[in-house]
Amino acid sequence: LGPMEMLDDVIWSAIRAEARRDTEREPHLASFLYSTILAQKSLESAMAFHLANKLKSPTLLNTQLYGLFLDIFEREPQVPDAFRADMLAVVERDPACDSLAQCMLYFKGFIALQGYRCSHVLWNDGRKSLALTLQSRIS
């Protein structure tokens, strides 16, 4: 593995360990943490799952959004690289943030930024209506 792949593995392993710890400390969150992090195979799939559930609506299904976000993360590797860098920056600079998992799950600014990044990709792909719809759901 190269340096970036090793860093990715360290970040994902840390998030999974934090989710397991938080499940033990707060059993009421077990289902949420399991479905959002522990059942996912990668940080990309966890982020796609979480964003999809945050941005869904009765007419914009989370299953549709999940596939959309996974496709963006696969086609545009700079997006997952950026959310990893953002996570590290938040944990390093925000004294209220105790863990990578907290940043990913609960910090609204971080979540909004990742949604905007996905909307930007859609906008650049000429999918302006969908980009605007997501932007509206984010704000």
Secondary structure as GFF3:
##gff-version 3
##sequence-region A 1 139
A	DSSP	alpha_helix	3	25	.	.	.	ID=ss1
A	DSSP	three_ten_helix	27	29	.	.	.	ID=ss2
A	DSSP	alpha_helix	30	33	.	.	.	ID=ss3
A	DSSP	pi_helix	34	38	.	.	.	ID=ss4
A	DSSP	alpha_helix	43	55	.	.	.	ID=ss5
A	DSSP	alpha_helix	62	75	.	.	.	ID=ss6
A	DSSP	alpha_helix	78	93	.	.	.	ID=ss7
A	DSSP	alpha_helix	100	106	.	.	.	ID=ss8
A	DSSP	alpha_helix	108	124	.	.	.	ID=ss9
A	DSSP	alpha_helix	128	138	.	.	.	ID=ss10
###
